[in-house]
Amino acid sequence: MNAIFTRSSVRAFEDKPVEREKIELILKAAMSAPTAVNQRPWEFFIITNREKLEKLSKVSPYAGMTAKAPAAIVICYRRDCRLPEFAHIDCSIAAENIWLEFEELGLGGVMLGVAPYDDRIKLAGEIIELPENLVAFTIIPFGYPKSKHEQKDRFESDRVHWIE
Ligand SMILES: Cc1cc2nc3c(=O)[nH]c(=O)nc-3n(C[C@H](O)[C@H](O)[C@H](O)COP(=O)(O)O)c2cc1C
């Protein structure tokens, strides 16, 4: 469980590709996440194409690091899943599993806010040429960290409310 306490967002990457076996482990971790009614609404797009990464870096004003990342995962979900109102939650939990697996594998990345903004969803979808039934949820540029800050202890006892 150390990964939970050592994980932090990584926005600067070594100029080194990530091994395919590691990416497959990351996706196994993602798909181990729980989902509402076990609907597993996600589809994962792994982008290593430099031109696409550069385009994805312009999906929002806060996505610039994607241009220099060796790879990015775009988590998408199917519009026709059983309970689409839970799809964002399902994708978020999968994203958390991805970060924790990054930590295990000596990798790092950062979640970029795409959904719920319609303009970002549309642009990301156009860049990776999503079919109509898929919605882009988030972009996660990742790779071997060039630098990484230490996570501080974030426990705040006054946020905890015991009802006994
Ligand atoms: C829903 C969500 C959206 C985020 N969007 C961005 C983003 O667009 N750009 C960015 O650099 N970081 C983004 N982040 C990363 C947060 O800034 C980061 O998780 C937060 O500052 C805490 O730092 P840590 O992850 O290093 O613990 C996002 C995180 C979440 C959970």
Ligand as a Chemical Component Dictionary entry (heavy atoms), coordinates in Angstrom:
data_LIG
# 
_chem_comp.id                   LIG 
_chem_comp.type                 NON-POLYMER 
_chem_comp.pdbx_formal_charge   0 
_chem_comp.three_letter_code    LIG 
# 
loop_
_chem_comp_atom.comp_id 
_chem_comp_atom.atom_id 
_chem_comp_atom.alt_atom_id 
_chem_comp_atom.type_symbol 
_chem_comp_atom.charge 
_chem_comp_atom.model_Cartn_x 
_chem_comp_atom.model_Cartn_y 
_chem_comp_atom.model_Cartn_z 
_chem_comp_atom.pdbx_ordinal 
LIG C1  C1  C 0 -9.970 15.469 -11.818 1  
LIG C2  C2  C 0 -8.537 15.955 -11.889 2  
LIG C3  C3  C 0 -8.172 16.831 -12.898 3  
LIG C4  C4  C 0 -6.845 17.281 -12.986 4  
LIG N1  N1  N 0 -6.495 18.076 -14.047 5  
LIG C5  C5  C 0 -5.197 18.468 -14.165 6  
LIG C6  C6  C 0 -4.785 19.231 -15.289 7  
LIG O1  O1  O 0 -5.585 19.535 -16.192 8  
LIG N2  N2  N 0 -3.471 19.579 -15.380 9  
LIG C7  C7  C 0 -2.553 19.236 -14.408 10 
LIG O2  O2  O 0 -1.379 19.590 -14.539 11 
LIG N3  N3  N 0 -2.923 18.497 -13.324 12 
LIG C8  C8  C 0 -4.211 18.107 -13.182 13 
LIG N4  N4  N 0 -4.592 17.321 -12.131 14 
LIG C9  C9  C 0 -3.594 16.928 -11.113 15 
LIG C10 C10 C 0 -3.774 17.715 -9.812  16 
LIG O3  O3  O 0 -3.349 19.047 -10.005 17 
LIG C11 C11 C 0 -2.961 17.028 -8.693  18 
LIG O4  O4  O 0 -3.440 15.714 -8.513  19 
LIG C12 C12 C 0 -3.080 17.794 -7.378  20 
LIG O5  O5  O 0 -2.453 19.056 -7.488  21 
LIG C13 C13 C 0 -2.438 17.035 -6.208  22 
LIG O6  O6  O 0 -1.073 16.768 -6.474  23 
LIG P1  P1  P 0 -0.520 15.267 -6.527  24 
LIG O7  O7  O 0 -1.285 14.508 -7.564  25 
LIG O8  O8  O 0 0.923  15.417 -6.871  26 
LIG O9  O9  O 0 -0.725 14.666 -5.176  27 
LIG C14 C14 C 0 -5.893 16.864 -12.013 28 
LIG C15 C15 C 0 -6.277 15.970 -11.016 29 
LIG C16 C16 C 0 -7.565 15.511 -10.956 30 
LIG C17 C17 C 0 -7.935 14.513 -9.871  31 
# 
loop_
_chem_comp_bond.comp_id 
_chem_comp_bond.atom_id_1 
_chem_comp_bond.atom_id_2 
_chem_comp_bond.value_order 
_chem_comp_bond.pdbx_ordinal 
LIG C1  C2  SING 1  
LIG C2  C3  SING 2  
LIG C2  C16 DOUB 3  
LIG C3  C4  DOUB 4  
LIG C4  N1  SING 5  
LIG C4  C14 SING 6  
LIG N1  C5  DOUB 7  
LIG C5  C6  SING 8  
LIG C5  C8  SING 9  
LIG C6  O1  DOUB 10 
LIG C6  N2  SING 11 
LIG N2  C7  SING 12 
LIG C7  O2  DOUB 13 
LIG C7  N3  SING 14 
LIG N3  C8  DOUB 15 
LIG C8  N4  SING 16 
LIG N4  C9  SING 17 
LIG N4  C14 SING 18 
LIG C9  C10 SING 19 
LIG C10 O3  SING 20 
LIG C10 C11 SING 21 
LIG C11 O4  SING 22 
LIG C11 C12 SING 23 
LIG C12 O5  SING 24 
LIG C12 C13 SING 25 
LIG C13 O6  SING 26 
LIG O6  P1  SING 27 
LIG P1  O7  DOUB 28 
LIG P1  O8  SING 29 
LIG P1  O9  SING 30 
LIG C14 C15 DOUB 31 
LIG C15 C16 SING 32 
LIG C16 C17 SING 33 
# 
